Amino acid sequence: MAKMLVAGEELGSRTTLEVRNPATGELVDTIPAATKEEIHKAVESAEKAFAKWSVSNPEERIKIYKRAVELISGKRDELSQLLTREQGKTLKESSLEIDKFCSDLEYYAGLAKNIRGAYFYPVADGKHGWIIKQPVGVTVAVVPWNFPISLMGNKLAPALITGNTVIVKPASTTSLTAIKIVELFWKAGMPEGVLNIVTGPGQSVGEELILHPKVRRVSFTGQTETGKRIMSLAGPDLKRITLELGGSDPMIVCEDADLDKAASGASVGRFFNCGQACVAVKRVYVMDSAAEKFTEKLLEKLKKLKVGNGLNPDSRMGSMHTKAQLEKVEAQVADAKKRGAKVLTGGERLRGGEYDKGNFYPPTVVTHVSDESALVTEECFGPALPIFTVKSFDEAIEKANHSPYGLGGSIWTKDLSKAMKGASRLQAGYTWINSMPVVFDELPFGGLKQSGYGKEHGVEAMEYYLETRSVLVSAE
């Protein structure tokens, strides 16, 4: 059984949860379901450690980060294997995720010495003003199952480097690799209590953590409805929260676009990680004069996406993470077909041989989709993509914005003025122009509308882990 890591100790529990390989159904390991006492121990330990860590020299934090990167990079293959076994993604995708985690650490290590306040003189006659930046306190990082390592990095990298202490709460189905990485942080010299990881169901363990009065900061990535629940739990104590929630990202393809590159953008943007991403191309609006050629190019690229067990090096798309998630995508595609949609490829779960052991669904493309279908009105968290034809750029923008979500969006055009117009009008927290939807550390990331609020990535993320205080000093 894997163990929780709390206050410098490994903790087990009498109650355990199974972690199974989504591609085979085989048992990978078990994890503890934390008790209320163990949860409180983690919070108390983090609060105790905060007193010293919050005033530690940034150079100390940088050294730990650098050593952690060395240790994690040295275990890259082993960690990638474990991540694939518990999540279902391909080995290549798992390796990229481990690399992304390390790059997060390196990026924020480079910013550690740039946390600055300000000084004003005179504010008034004989009066000096100071602005002080200080860490918030005990932070809970609630991490989802789709990108359990890179999204953990999004949270703990800025949190720890700014002097906060962290308790990671991973998804119950993808806790194993996260535990291994926290263990490597400890080996890198992370002081006792500064970084902890507790496991178990979100409704019990997660909520108990969030409700604890000594927790001052909560960072969550996941479904919009769950985010609203977390907001309600954190509200009475006015805890600082960041919510990175669901999305239904539109992609607009203009008649002057490089259609081959746009098709590649749609292929990777929709089907990476089996389509299980908040930031993903989930609706395509293509000008009618370019629709046929764009669709042909996309379908040709999808023929190369071999679906199979992620541990097979030949697999280009792995298993969906859970049977429930597979059934949800099946229902959304079935609803679209019932309303008149035409399936161009895919559309039914894969069966026979190894496919019968796991949750396999092929890359699916549909056209003639009703705006009332579930593929449009809901977030589709799987490998199904509706393509719509439009007559004008203005129509594409209007339809793209007709969604409760506003996480990301992309525009493909060679017309600079059209690109700038679209970037300013598209209701999205992150917009890509002639680019695949890849998130970079240097740029802040966060959604609009029902996609949440607050920012991860960039120097902006650090502000959400810092309190800004003012001090007025009279010299008279």
FENGIHU-V635007 format. One record per helix or strand. SS is the DSSP state (a for helix, b for strand). FROM is the first residue (numbers start at 1). TO is the last residue. Records with the same first field share a line. If there is no record, write none. Layout:
BEGIN
SS=FROM-TO ; FROM-TO
END
This chain:
BEGIN
b=4-6 ; 9-11 ; 16-20 ; 27-32 ; 118-124 ; 127-135 ; 138-142 ; 165-169 ; 195-198 ; 215-221 ; 240-244 ; 249-253 ; 281-287 ; 307-307 ; 317-317 ; 342-345 ; 349-349 ; 361-361 ; 364-367 ; 384-390 ; 405-406 ; 408-412 ; 430-433 ; 445-445 ; 448-449 ; 452-453 ; 456-456 ; 466-474
a=36-53 ; 58-74 ; 76-87 ; 91-109 ; 112-114 ; 150-161 ; 172-174 ; 176-187 ; 202-211 ; 224-235 ; 259-275 ; 288-302 ; 323-338 ; 353-357 ; 374-377 ; 393-401 ; 416-425 ; 458-463
END
